[in-house]
Amino acid sequence: MKKISRRILRIFLMLLVIVLALVITINFPVTNFRHIKSDSDYSSWMKDNLTSEQKIIDIAMLGAHDAFTNEITLFSKTDLLSADSIQTGAIGMLIKGFSLRQSRTQVSDASELLANGVRYFDIRLSYNESKSAWYTSHTYYSRDFLAVLAEIETFLSDNPGEFLILDLQHIYGVDYTSQDDFQEIYALFDDAGILDYAYLEGDKELSDVTYGDVTDNKQQGGVIILSKFEEENDNFWQYGSSIRSAWPNMDLDGDVFAFLDWETTLINSGYAMTGNQISDNQYEQNSQNGFRIMQAVLTMQMSGEGILNALTSWSLLERAKGFNLALIQTDNFFLWLEAMPIVMVDYSDTNKGGFLDEIMTKIIEFDTN
């Protein structure tokens, strides 16, 4: 009887060790790869290649999905407003390493992304109570947004002829009908000096705005700011009428590519509307009159296969390295680019396999032909 009891105890302890080892391995927060950079400087690619009469809605450019998440680490506080319930509390702490690897989508700060040619930024903000400041966020707080805006202002000042699209995709915890909430966000852009570069809504219909308009014919930097707030302010363009951005919500390359084929067909048919992520959107119009985003990203699925894919590929950053290359080497890439000129990806400035140099070559080729 004692021998049986000891054997059961040994089996139990062995299973416990295996489970603990598995939990530790799954939650190891470090992404084990080297960031491969391009030797090229793309700080002035727009000024060097675009012409003043080009319509900005048809200019191809590289975009960063969940931009400015580069400072998310194991020590980052959970943003309770953007995190799923499983990512909070005791369970959240238990799976934090794994969750971090599914939340950090970029490795470079604003200055690096801009120098590497990124011109569209998908931005998520949340108020960090412990810092009394607005932070970029994706489940976890990343960086003080004022510091991000300071880098953007420096770039625009130093690089006349470049223009950016700042898409305030999610601002957690605000009421988009509140004037007070809007004023908080407005103050960030005003204090950072970004509004000095803003091309104003109302000067022209977005579909008629040219590169020359936004940059004063290459004499200054320019920015278009997209907002879901209902407050009318010419510095901020109404999201509902200005942009279409359809999310595949898939975690297999082939499924995402099939989605992009369908989205291309829908846009070209004239049935795709702007502001597709807003329910009861009163501002919608034909998406051909606005910015069209190619959401070329993989998303972990909460299924057995989806979780297994996430575990075996380790992180969104790791997955993006292979996916990004496959994306731009697909036969239909230029067809997608015609319909959705803004290519938004995770790990947007990796040059693994020559991705950054190759996509910038394709973008410039598209924009100059």
C-alpha positions as CSV (number, residue, x, y, z in Angstrom):
1,M,0.0,0.0,0.0
2,K,2.8,2.4,0.9
3,K,4.6,1.6,-2.4
4,I,1.4,2.4,-4.3
5,S,1.0,5.7,-2.4
6,R,4.6,6.7,-3.1
7,R,4.2,5.8,-6.8
8,I,1.1,8.0,-7.0
9,L,2.9,10.8,-5.3
10,R,5.8,10.5,-7.7
11,I,3.5,10.6,-10.7
12,F,1.6,13.6,-9.3
13,L,4.9,15.5,-8.7
14,M,6.1,14.6,-12.1
15,L,2.9,15.9,-13.7
16,L,3.1,19.0,-11.6
17,V,6.7,19.7,-12.8
18,I,5.7,19.1,-16.4
19,V,2.7,21.5,-16.0
20,L,4.9,24.2,-14.4
21,A,7.6,23.8,-17.0
22,L,4.9,24.2,-19.7
23,V,3.4,27.3,-18.1
24,I,6.9,28.9,-17.8
25,T,7.8,28.0,-21.4
26,I,4.5,29.3,-22.8
27,N,4.8,32.6,-20.8
28,F,8.4,33.3,-21.5
29,P,8.1,37.0,-22.5
30,V,11.2,37.3,-24.7
31,T,11.0,37.2,-28.5
32,N,14.1,35.5,-29.5
33,F,15.0,37.2,-32.8
34,R,17.3,39.9,-34.1
35,H,15.7,43.0,-35.6
36,I,17.1,43.1,-39.2
37,K,17.2,46.7,-40.4
38,S,17.4,48.1,-43.9
39,D,20.5,50.1,-44.9
40,S,18.3,52.5,-46.8
41,D,16.9,55.8,-45.5
42,Y,13.3,56.4,-46.5
43,S,12.8,59.7,-44.7
44,S,12.1,61.6,-47.9
45,W,10.6,59.0,-50.2
46,M,7.4,61.0,-50.8
47,K,9.3,64.2,-51.6
48,D,11.6,62.3,-53.9
49,N,9.0,60.5,-55.9
50,L,5.5,62.0,-55.7
51,T,4.1,64.8,-57.8
52,S,1.9,67.6,-56.5
53,E,-1.2,66.7,-58.5
54,Q,-1.5,63.1,-57.1
55,K,-4.7,62.5,-55.1
56,I,-3.7,61.5,-51.5
57,I,-6.4,58.8,-51.3
58,D,-4.7,56.9,-54.2
59,I,-1.1,57.2,-52.9
60,A,0.3,53.8,-51.8
61,M,2.1,53.8,-48.5
62,L,3.3,51.5,-45.7
63,G,1.3,51.4,-42.5
64,A,1.9,50.2,-39.0
65,H,-0.8,48.2,-37.3
66,D,-1.2,48.9,-33.6
67,A,1.6,51.5,-33.9
68,F,3.8,52.5,-31.0
69,T,3.4,49.3,-29.0
70,N,7.2,48.8,-29.1
71,E,7.6,49.6,-25.4
72,I,5.3,46.9,-24.1
73,T,7.4,44.6,-21.8
74,L,6.8,42.1,-19.0
75,F,6.7,45.1,-16.6
76,S,4.0,47.0,-18.5
77,K,0.7,47.5,-16.6
78,T,-2.4,45.9,-18.0
79,D,-4.8,48.4,-19.6
80,L,-8.1,47.2,-18.2
81,L,-10.1,49.2,-20.8
82,S,-8.6,47.4,-23.7
83,A,-7.7,44.0,-22.3
84,D,-10.0,41.0,-22.5
85,S,-11.2,39.6,-19.1
86,I,-8.9,36.6,-19.4
87,Q,-5.9,39.0,-19.6
88,T,-6.7,40.5,-16.2
89,G,-6.6,39.3,-12.6
90,A,-4.9,36.1,-11.5
91,I,-5.3,34.4,-14.8
92,G,-4.0,37.4,-16.6
93,M,-0.8,37.3,-14.5
94,L,-0.5,33.5,-15.2
95,I,-0.6,34.0,-19.0
96,K,1.0,37.4,-19.2
97,G,4.1,36.4,-21.1
98,F,2.0,34.6,-23.7
99,S,-0.4,37.6,-23.9
100,L,2.4,40.1,-24.3
101,R,3.7,38.2,-27.3
102,Q,0.2,38.6,-28.9
103,S,0.0,42.3,-28.0
104,R,3.3,43.8,-29.1
105,T,3.1,44.3,-32.9
106,Q,6.0,46.8,-33.5
107,V,9.6,47.0,-32.4
108,S,10.5,50.5,-33.4
109,D,9.5,53.9,-32.1
110,A,8.0,56.7,-34.1
111,S,11.3,58.2,-35.3
112,E,12.5,54.8,-36.6
113,L,9.2,53.9,-38.3
114,L,9.2,57.3,-40.0
115,A,12.8,57.0,-41.2
116,N,11.9,53.5,-42.5
117,G,9.1,54.9,-44.7
118,V,6.0,54.2,-42.6
119,R,3.4,57.0,-43.3
120,Y,0.1,55.5,-41.9
121,F,-0.3,54.9,-38.2
122,D,-3.1,52.8,-36.6
123,I,-3.3,54.3,-33.1
124,R,-4.9,53.0,-29.9
125,L,-4.9,55.2,-26.8
126,S,-5.9,54.8,-23.2
127,Y,-5.6,57.0,-20.2
128,N,-2.9,55.6,-17.8
129,E,-4.2,56.7,-14.3
130,S,-0.9,55.8,-12.6
131,K,1.0,58.2,-14.9
132,S,-1.8,60.8,-15.3
133,A,-1.2,60.7,-19.1
134,W,-2.6,59.3,-22.3
135,Y,-0.6,56.2,-23.4
136,T,-0.5,54.2,-26.6
137,S,-1.9,50.8,-25.7
138,H,-2.7,47.3,-26.9
139,T,-3.9,45.3,-23.8
140,Y,-0.8,46.8,-22.0
141,Y,0.3,50.4,-21.7
142,S,3.2,51.1,-24.0
143,R,4.3,54.8,-24.2
144,D,3.3,58.3,-23.3
145,F,1.5,59.6,-26.4
146,L,2.9,63.1,-26.0
147,A,6.4,61.7,-26.4
148,V,5.3,59.9,-29.6
149,L,3.8,63.1,-30.9
150,A,7.0,65.0,-30.1
151,E,8.9,62.6,-32.4
152,I,6.3,63.0,-35.1
153,E,6.5,66.8,-34.9
154,T,10.3,66.7,-35.2
155,F,10.1,64.5,-38.3
156,L,7.5,66.8,-40.0
157,S,9.7,69.8,-39.2
158,D,12.8,68.2,-40.5
159,N,11.2,66.6,-43.6
160,P,9.2,69.0,-45.7
161,G,7.3,67.1,-48.4
162,E,6.4,64.1,-46.3
163,F,2.8,63.6,-45.0
164,L,1.3,61.2,-42.5
165,I,-2.1,59.8,-41.7
166,L,-2.7,59.5,-38.0
167,D,-5.7,57.2,-37.5
168,L,-7.2,57.4,-34.0
169,Q,-8.6,53.9,-34.4
170,H,-9.5,53.3,-30.8
171,I,-9.5,55.7,-27.8
172,Y,-10.6,53.5,-24.9
173,G,-12.9,54.9,-22.2
174,V,-14.1,58.0,-24.0
175,D,-17.5,59.1,-25.1
176,Y,-17.2,60.1,-28.8
177,T,-20.1,62.5,-28.3
178,S,-18.5,64.3,-25.4
179,Q,-16.9,67.7,-26.1
180,D,-14.8,67.4,-22.9
181,D,-13.4,64.1,-24.0
182,F,-12.6,65.5,-27.4
183,Q,-10.9,68.5,-25.9
184,E,-8.5,66.2,-24.0
185,I,-7.4,64.6,-27.2
186,Y,-7.3,67.9,-29.1
187,A,-5.0,69.3,-26.4
188,L,-2.4,66.6,-26.9
189,F,-2.1,67.4,-30.6
190,D,-2.1,71.1,-30.0
191,D,0.5,71.0,-27.2
192,A,2.8,68.9,-29.4
193,G,2.6,71.3,-32.3
194,I,1.0,68.7,-34.6
195,L,-1.9,70.9,-35.6
196,D,0.5,73.3,-37.3
197,Y,0.9,70.6,-40.0
198,A,-2.7,69.5,-40.1
199,Y,-4.5,69.8,-43.5
200,L,-8.0,71.0,-42.6
201,E,-11.2,69.2,-43.3
202,G,-13.6,71.4,-45.3
203,D,-11.0,73.0,-47.5
204,K,-11.7,70.3,-50.1
205,E,-13.5,67.0,-50.3
206,L,-11.0,64.3,-49.3
207,S,-11.3,62.7,-52.7
208,D,-10.0,66.0,-54.3
209,V,-7.1,66.7,-51.9
210,T,-3.7,66.4,-53.5
211,Y,-0.3,65.7,-52.3
212,G,0.6,69.3,-53.2
213,D,-2.3,70.6,-51.1
214,V,-1.2,68.7,-48.0
215,T,2.5,69.6,-48.3
216,D,2.2,73.1,-49.8
217,N,3.9,71.7,-52.9
218,K,6.7,70.0,-50.9
219,Q,7.4,73.1,-48.8
220,Q,6.3,71.6,-45.5
221,G,5.3,68.4,-43.7
222,G,1.6,67.5,-43.6
223,V,-0.7,65.4,-41.6
224,I,-4.3,64.1,-41.9
225,I,-5.8,63.2,-38.5
226,L,-8.8,60.8,-38.5
227,S,-11.2,60.8,-35.5
228,K,-14.4,59.1,-34.5
229,F,-15.4,62.1,-32.3
230,E,-18.6,63.8,-33.4
231,E,-17.2,67.2,-32.4
232,E,-16.8,69.3,-35.5
233,N,-13.2,70.6,-35.7
234,D,-11.5,71.1,-39.0
235,N,-8.2,69.7,-37.7
236,F,-9.8,66.3,-37.4
237,W,-11.3,64.5,-40.3
238,Q,-14.5,62.5,-39.6
239,Y,-13.6,58.8,-39.6
240,G,-17.0,57.7,-40.8
241,S,-16.7,59.4,-44.1
242,S,-12.9,59.2,-44.7
243,I,-11.7,55.6,-44.4
244,R,-12.5,52.0,-45.0
245,S,-10.5,49.4,-43.0
246,A,-11.8,45.9,-43.0
247,W,-10.3,43.4,-40.5
248,P,-9.8,39.8,-41.7
249,N,-9.7,38.4,-38.2
250,M,-8.0,35.2,-39.4
251,D,-4.8,33.4,-38.5
252,L,-3.9,31.6,-41.7
253,D,-2.1,33.2,-44.6
254,G,-4.3,31.7,-47.3
255,D,-7.5,32.8,-45.5
256,V,-6.2,36.4,-45.2
257,F,-5.3,36.5,-48.9
258,A,-8.8,35.2,-49.8
259,F,-10.2,37.9,-47.7
260,L,-8.1,40.6,-49.5
261,D,-9.4,39.2,-52.8
262,W,-13.0,39.6,-51.6
263,E,-12.4,43.1,-50.2
264,T,-10.8,44.1,-53.5
265,T,-13.9,42.9,-55.4
266,L,-16.2,44.7,-53.0
267,I,-14.3,48.0,-53.2
268,N,-14.1,47.9,-57.0
269,S,-17.8,47.2,-57.3
270,G,-18.6,50.4,-55.5
271,Y,-20.5,48.7,-52.7
272,A,-17.9,49.0,-50.0
273,M,-18.6,51.9,-47.7
274,T,-16.3,54.1,-45.5
275,G,-16.5,53.9,-41.7
276,N,-17.3,50.2,-41.8
277,Q,-16.2,49.8,-38.2
278,I,-18.8,52.2,-36.9
279,S,-22.3,50.9,-36.2
280,D,-25.1,53.1,-37.6
281,N,-22.6,55.3,-39.5
282,Q,-24.4,58.4,-40.7
283,Y,-21.3,59.6,-42.6
284,E,-20.7,56.6,-44.9
285,Q,-20.0,57.0,-48.5
286,N,-18.4,55.0,-51.4
287,S,-15.0,54.0,-50.1
288,Q,-13.5,54.9,-53.4
289,N,-13.7,58.5,-52.2
290,G,-11.7,57.8,-49.1
291,F,-8.6,56.1,-47.7
292,R,-8.7,52.3,-48.2
293,I,-6.6,50.2,-45.8
294,M,-5.2,46.8,-46.7
295,Q,-5.4,45.1,-43.3
296,A,-2.7,42.5,-43.9
297,V,-2.4,41.0,-40.4
298,L,-2.8,37.7,-38.8
299,T,-5.0,37.4,-35.7
300,M,-4.8,34.6,-33.1
301,Q,-8.1,32.7,-32.9
302,M,-9.4,31.4,-29.6
303,S,-9.7,27.9,-30.9
304,G,-7.6,24.8,-30.4
305,E,-5.9,25.3,-33.8
306,G,-5.6,29.0,-33.3
307,I,-3.9,28.7,-29.9
308,L,-1.6,26.0,-31.2
309,N,-0.6,28.3,-34.1
310,A,0.1,31.1,-31.6
311,L,2.2,28.8,-29.4
312,T,4.2,27.2,-32.3
313,S,4.9,30.6,-34.0
314,W,5.8,32.1,-30.6
315,S,4.6,35.7,-31.2
316,L,2.8,38.1,-33.6
317,L,6.2,39.6,-34.5
318,E,7.6,36.2,-35.4
319,R,4.5,35.4,-37.5
320,A,4.7,38.8,-39.2
321,K,8.2,38.2,-40.6
322,G,7.1,35.3,-42.7
323,F,3.6,36.6,-43.5
324,N,4.8,40.0,-44.7
325,L,7.1,38.4,-47.2
326,A,4.4,36.1,-48.4
327,L,2.0,39.0,-48.8
328,I,4.1,41.1,-51.1
329,Q,5.3,38.1,-53.2
330,T,1.7,37.0,-53.9
331,D,0.6,37.3,-57.5
332,N,-2.4,39.5,-56.6
333,F,-0.5,42.0,-54.5
334,F,-0.7,44.8,-57.0
335,L,-4.4,44.2,-57.6
336,W,-4.9,44.5,-53.8
337,L,-2.7,47.6,-53.8
338,E,-4.8,49.3,-56.5
339,A,-8.0,48.8,-54.4
340,M,-6.3,49.3,-51.0
341,P,-3.2,51.5,-51.4
342,I,-2.3,51.7,-47.6
343,V,-0.6,48.4,-46.7
344,M,-1.0,48.0,-42.9
345,V,1.1,45.2,-41.3
346,D,2.5,44.1,-38.0
347,Y,6.3,44.5,-37.6
348,S,6.2,47.1,-40.4
349,D,9.9,47.9,-40.7
350,T,11.5,44.4,-40.5
351,N,13.9,43.8,-43.4
352,K,13.9,40.1,-42.8
353,G,14.3,38.5,-46.2
354,G,14.5,42.1,-47.6
355,F,10.8,42.8,-46.8
356,L,11.1,46.6,-46.1
357,D,13.3,47.3,-49.1
358,E,11.0,45.2,-51.4
359,I,7.8,46.7,-50.3
360,M,9.1,50.2,-50.5
361,T,10.3,49.5,-54.0
362,K,6.8,48.2,-54.9
363,I,5.1,51.2,-53.3
364,I,7.3,53.7,-55.1
365,E,6.9,51.8,-58.4
366,F,3.1,51.9,-57.9
367,D,3.1,55.6,-57.0
368,T,5.3,56.7,-59.9
369,N,3.4,54.7,-62.7
